[in-house]
Amino acid sequence: MVNNINSTVVKIFENENQSMTKVALLDYGMGNLHSASKALSVVGAEVSITNDPKVVAAADKIVFPGVGAMRDCIAGMCDAGIDDVIRHAVFNKPVMAICVGMQALFEQSAENGGTDC
């Protein structure tokens, strides 16, 4: 059973040419980047931990981790300069958003008395 799951997961991280999928793991000051990077690498992804909008735009897939308060998450995205590229990417490529990362994809959060996302 584990081998079947492993081979299925690895297929997710292969592109049409069966080469490794380039995954941008967003670094905006929040999230457990080391654990997420390690897990993605184990299943065959070529991981770039980045806050460079060009690297994010060039990636095949994006992982958007998050831990903490929404206001800090949005501020970190804006400070890193990746807020616009993320908003564009969610309509054009696979994005896996985790916890606060997922919440940041909405228009607004009720957290912190209301935070625009």
C-alpha distance (Angstrom), angle and dihedral (degrees) to the residues before:
residue distance angle dihedral
M1 . . .
V2 3.82 . .
N3 3.81 91.6 .
N4 3.82 90.7 52.2
I5 3.80 91.4 50.7
N6 3.80 91.3 45.8
S7 3.81 93.2 51.7
T8 3.82 90.9 47.8
V9 3.80 92.0 50.6
V10 3.80 92.1 47.3
K11 3.82 90.1 53.0
I12 3.79 88.6 57.7
F13 3.79 88.5 60.2
E14 3.81 96.6 48.2
N15 3.77 120.2 88.1
E16 3.81 127.4 -147.4
N17 3.81 91.4 -77.1
Q18 3.82 90.1 51.6
S19 3.79 89.7 -117.5
M20 3.79 121.5 131.1
T21 3.76 116.2 -74.0
K22 3.81 115.3 -118.2
V23 3.79 108.5 -125.4
A24 3.79 122.4 -169.8
L25 3.79 109.3 -149.4
L26 3.78 103.8 -160.2
D27 3.78 116.6 -124.9
Y28 3.78 110.4 -166.3
G29 3.77 97.9 141.8
M30 3.81 97.9 -81.6
G31 3.78 135.5 82.3
N32 3.78 137.4 47.7
L33 3.79 97.4 -76.3
H34 3.79 97.5 170.0
S35 3.81 95.6 55.2
A36 3.80 93.7 42.4
S37 3.81 91.8 47.8
K38 3.79 92.4 49.1
A39 3.81 92.8 49.0
L40 3.81 92.6 49.1
S41 3.80 91.8 47.5
V42 3.79 92.2 50.7
V43 3.81 90.6 58.1
G44 3.79 92.6 48.9
A45 3.79 107.0 -93.2
E46 3.79 122.4 141.9
V47 3.81 98.5 -130.4
S48 3.79 127.5 -157.2
I49 3.79 115.5 -173.5
T50 3.77 99.1 -151.5
N51 3.77 151.1 151.0
D52 3.81 92.3 -170.7
P53 3.84 109.1 118.8
K54 3.83 90.5 -149.6
V55 3.81 92.4 55.8
V56 3.81 90.5 46.3
A57 3.81 91.3 50.1
A58 3.83 92.1 48.5
A59 3.82 95.0 49.2
D60 3.80 121.1 104.5
K61 3.80 91.6 -140.5
I62 3.79 136.9 10.0
V63 3.79 131.5 -141.2
F64 3.79 113.2 -159.5
P65 3.82 108.9 -167.3
G66 3.76 124.1 -174.1
V67 3.76 142.7 -177.5
G68 3.78 126.5 167.8
A69 3.77 138.0 22.9
M70 3.79 123.2 -9.2
R71 3.82 94.5 -130.0
D72 3.83 89.8 55.7
C73 3.79 91.3 45.7
I74 3.80 93.3 53.6
A75 3.81 91.8 43.7
G76 3.81 90.0 50.8
M77 3.81 91.6 50.8
C78 3.80 92.0 49.1
D79 3.82 93.4 44.7
A80 3.82 90.1 50.3
G81 3.81 90.0 48.4
I82 3.79 94.2 -126.4
D83 3.80 100.1 111.0
D84 3.82 95.7 96.4
V85 3.80 95.7 42.8
I86 3.82 90.5 51.6
R87 3.80 92.4 49.9
H88 3.82 89.0 51.7
A89 3.81 94.9 43.5
V90 3.80 96.3 55.7
F91 3.80 88.7 67.7
N92 3.81 96.2 43.8
K93 3.79 110.4 37.9
P94 3.79 141.9 18.6
V95 3.79 112.5 -73.5
M96 3.79 124.7 -174.9
A97 3.79 108.9 -161.6
I98 3.79 119.9 -170.5
C99 3.82 126.6 -155.7
V100 3.82 109.3 -50.4
G101 3.81 88.3 11.9
M102 3.82 88.6 63.7
Q103 3.79 92.7 45.8
A104 3.81 90.1 51.8
L105 3.81 89.4 63.9
F106 3.79 90.7 68.2
E107 3.80 123.0 87.2
Q108 3.79 94.8 -115.6
S109 3.80 142.1 3.1
A110 3.79 127.3 -147.8
E111 3.80 88.1 -144.6
N112 3.82 118.4 112.7
G113 3.80 91.4 17.1
G114 3.80 90.9 -57.0
T115 3.77 129.0 -29.4
D116 3.79 126.4 -162.7
C117 3.78 110.7 -133.5
